[in-house]
Amino acid sequence: MSAKRKSFKVGRGNSFLTVYPWTHPRTGADRWRYAWRENENSSWRYVTCRSKKEAEQSAWDKLGEIDSGDIQWSTLSREAQRFLEEVHRLTEPSDWPAVLTFLESRKRSSEIVSSVQRFMNWKVESAGEETRSLANLRRVLEPMARNFAGSSIIDISPAELKTWWDGRVAGLAKKTRNDVRGALVSFWNWAVLEGIHPKESTPADRLPRVEVGHGERRVLTPREFMQLAEAIVEEWRPWLVLGAFCGLRPEEIAPTRRKGFSKSGKRGLLREEIDFRFKVIHLPAEVSKVATPRKVPLCDAALAWLEWAGVEEGQTGPVCMRNPSEEEETKRLGKVVFKTGWPQDVLRHSYGSFRNSLIRNLPQVAEEMGTSETMLRRHYHNPRTKEEGEAWFEMRPKVIRYDPMESTLDSENKKSGVR
């Protein structure tokens, strides 16, 4: 088993850059990356290198360039620069990843039958054997592929897939209809990862999902959260904090790669995207699950717990290198704290419920969490009293001293909470 790669700093004069391990979201290749900017008002730029030694030398050279101002912005021909200027005129920065992916996918798009076979081979290889779950996938995907035989994936329209879908699920139970949809979504997600379909919404994404009934959403108690804080491995402390006090999705903090994939090759949150001065997280489109940028407020509790988690102003690089589910950390925590297993989405449930108990504004909470008010009501919200919300956001780590600033969560008349 290869040794775990660790971040390191390269210093020159009074400046330094943090070099951190990075894995290519599509190829899985291990690389090294660092972020730099000329000054506080400049945008972050990223440099990726193949080896640790190359990254160290590159960071050293970059520090020298920044110090002297001798930065080479482009070696492109005038024709290429004019072309890029035209693209820049016609698009917004948020459009660029989709444009590139679309052009790449047009070149790579493959015939549907062969693509389904490749997908199934990949699933069998990942699972190590032919399982019942894979047999269910075959029962959905192979008839679909035969129906569109001869067509490229990219040429199958949402309307065409919907017509096939209507015939396939007619008369099926609600859960079974959703299972069929899930199989199609899994296949198209893989196609996006392989670069044979654009990153924007796929035909499978647009198929209707049937609402099945939902029970009460599980939320944490302050006591349970403190138990989690004591039990969690230090590497994943930021994951715990950002879920519980900011409502971020686990995949937005660190996409899962274990026996699966992150749709569109999304990356996780970077430390430089946490703005401590203005107390807000700038979540870009390439991190957000719904591909829409959003701003998430940093309450005093989040600031205190981020300090406990080792996330501080001035740092760069990923907040978490891996998702806890990759090492079955959530399964371990579920056994230690809950005895019955990890409650699904319990951190987002807790944030959404306690946050709304304080501000009584579901649309605002939904916007902060990157979802709709309808989805928030159905999947995340478990009504709590104002006193319960105050107790939640008054929690502080036991291992640090923290002088709370003016609260961003309307925590006037605070009640005593877990300390």
Secondary structure in CASP SS format (residue, H / E / C, confidence):
PFRMAT SS
TARGET T0000
AUTHOR 0000-0000-0000
METHOD secondary structure of the structure
MODEL  1
M C 1.00
S C 1.00
A C 1.00
K C 1.00
R C 1.00
K C 1.00
S C 1.00
F E 1.00
K E 1.00
V E 1.00
G E 1.00
R E 1.00
G C 1.00
N C 1.00
S E 1.00
F E 1.00
L E 1.00
T E 1.00
V E 1.00
Y E 1.00
P E 1.00
W E 1.00
T E 1.00
H C 1.00
P C 1.00
R C 1.00
T C 1.00
G C 1.00
A C 1.00
D E 1.00
R E 1.00
W E 1.00
R E 1.00
Y E 1.00
A E 1.00
W E 1.00
R C 1.00
E C 1.00
N C 1.00
E C 1.00
N C 1.00
S C 1.00
S C 1.00
W C 1.00
R E 1.00
Y E 1.00
V E 1.00
T E 1.00
C E 1.00
R C 1.00
S C 1.00
K H 1.00
K H 1.00
E H 1.00
A H 1.00
E H 1.00
Q H 1.00
S H 1.00
A H 1.00
W H 1.00
D H 1.00
K H 1.00
L H 1.00
G H 1.00
E H 1.00
I H 1.00
D H 1.00
S H 1.00
G C 1.00
D C 1.00
I C 1.00
Q C 1.00
W C 1.00
S C 1.00
T C 1.00
L C 1.00
S C 1.00
R H 1.00
E H 1.00
A H 1.00
Q H 1.00
R H 1.00
F H 1.00
L H 1.00
E H 1.00
E H 1.00
V H 1.00
H H 1.00
R H 1.00
L H 1.00
T C 1.00
E C 1.00
P H 1.00
S H 1.00
D H 1.00
W H 1.00
P H 1.00
A H 1.00
V H 1.00
L H 1.00
T H 1.00
F H 1.00
L H 1.00
E H 1.00
S H 1.00
R H 1.00
K H 1.00
R H 1.00
S C 1.00
S C 1.00
E E 1.00
I H 1.00
V H 1.00
S H 1.00
S H 1.00
V H 1.00
Q H 1.00
R H 1.00
F H 1.00
M H 1.00
N H 1.00
W H 1.00
K H 1.00
V H 1.00
E H 1.00
S H 1.00
A H 1.00
G C 1.00
E C 1.00
E C 1.00
T C 1.00
R H 1.00
S H 1.00
L H 1.00
A H 1.00
N H 1.00
L H 1.00
R H 1.00
R H 1.00
V H 1.00
L H 1.00
E H 1.00
P H 1.00
M H 1.00
A H 1.00
R H 1.00
N H 1.00
F C 1.00
A C 1.00
G C 1.00
S C 1.00
S E 1.00
I H 1.00
I H 1.00
D H 1.00
I C 1.00
S C 1.00
P H 1.00
A H 1.00
E H 1.00
L H 1.00
K H 1.00
T H 1.00
W H 1.00
W H 1.00
D H 1.00
G H 1.00
R H 1.00
V H 1.00
A C 1.00
G C 1.00
L C 1.00
A C 1.00
K H 1.00
K H 1.00
T H 1.00
R H 1.00
N H 1.00
D H 1.00
V H 1.00
R H 1.00
G H 1.00
A H 1.00
L H 1.00
V H 1.00
S H 1.00
F H 1.00
W H 1.00
N H 1.00
W H 1.00
A H 1.00
V H 1.00
L H 1.00
E H 1.00
G C 1.00
I C 1.00
H C 1.00
P C 1.00
K C 1.00
E C 1.00
S C 1.00
T C 1.00
P C 1.00
A C 1.00
D C 1.00
R C 1.00
L C 1.00
P C 1.00
R C 1.00
V C 1.00
E C 1.00
V C 1.00
G C 1.00
H C 1.00
G C 1.00
E C 1.00
R C 1.00
R C 1.00
V C 1.00
L C 1.00
T C 1.00
P H 1.00
R H 1.00
E H 1.00
F H 1.00
M H 1.00
Q H 1.00
L H 1.00
A H 1.00
E H 1.00
A H 1.00
I C 1.00
V C 1.00
E H 1.00
E H 1.00
W H 1.00
R H 1.00
P H 1.00
W H 1.00
L H 1.00
V H 1.00
L H 1.00
G H 1.00
A H 1.00
F H 1.00
C H 1.00
G C 1.00
L C 1.00
R C 1.00
P H 1.00
E H 1.00
E H 1.00
I H 1.00
A C 1.00
P C 1.00
T C 1.00
R C 1.00
R C 1.00
K C 1.00
G C 1.00
F C 1.00
S C 1.00
K H 1.00
S H 1.00
G H 1.00
K C 1.00
R C 1.00
G C 1.00
L C 1.00
L E 1.00
R H 1.00
E H 1.00
E H 1.00
I E 1.00
D E 1.00
F C 1.00
R C 1.00
F C 1.00
K C 1.00
V E 1.00
I E 1.00
H E 1.00
L E 1.00
P C 1.00
A C 1.00
E C 1.00
V C 1.00
S C 1.00
K C 1.00
V C 1.00
A C 1.00
T C 1.00
P C 1.00
R E 1.00
K E 1.00
V E 1.00
P E 1.00
L C 1.00
C C 1.00
D H 1.00
A H 1.00
A H 1.00
L H 1.00
A H 1.00
W H 1.00
L H 1.00
E H 1.00
W H 1.00
A C 1.00
G C 1.00
V C 1.00
E C 1.00
E C 1.00
G C 1.00
Q C 1.00
T C 1.00
G C 1.00
P E 1.00
V C 1.00
C C 1.00
M C 1.00
R C 1.00
N C 1.00
P H 1.00
S H 1.00
E H 1.00
E H 1.00
E C 1.00
E H 1.00
T H 1.00
K H 1.00
R H 1.00
L H 1.00
G H 1.00
K H 1.00
V H 1.00
V H 1.00
F H 1.00
K C 1.00
T C 1.00
G C 1.00
W C 1.00
P C 1.00
Q C 1.00
D C 1.00
V H 1.00
L H 1.00
R H 1.00
H H 1.00
S H 1.00
Y H 1.00
G H 1.00
S H 1.00
F H 1.00
R H 1.00
N H 1.00
S H 1.00
L H 1.00
I H 1.00
R C 1.00
N C 1.00
L H 1.00
P H 1.00
Q H 1.00
V H 1.00
A H 1.00
E H 1.00
E H 1.00
M H 1.00
G C 1.00
T C 1.00
S C 1.00
E H 1.00
T H 1.00
M H 1.00
L H 1.00
R H 1.00
R H 1.00
H H 1.00
Y H 1.00
H C 1.00
N C 1.00
P C 1.00
R C 1.00
T C 1.00
K H 1.00
E H 1.00
E H 1.00
G H 1.00
E H 1.00
A H 1.00
W H 1.00
F H 1.00
E C 1.00
M C 1.00
R C 1.00
P C 1.00
K C 1.00
V C 1.00
I C 1.00
R C 1.00
Y C 1.00
D C 1.00
P C 1.00
M C 1.00
E C 1.00
S C 1.00
T C 1.00
L C 1.00
D C 1.00
S C 1.00
E C 1.00
N C 1.00
K C 1.00
K C 1.00
S C 1.00
G C 1.00
V C 1.00
R C 1.00
END
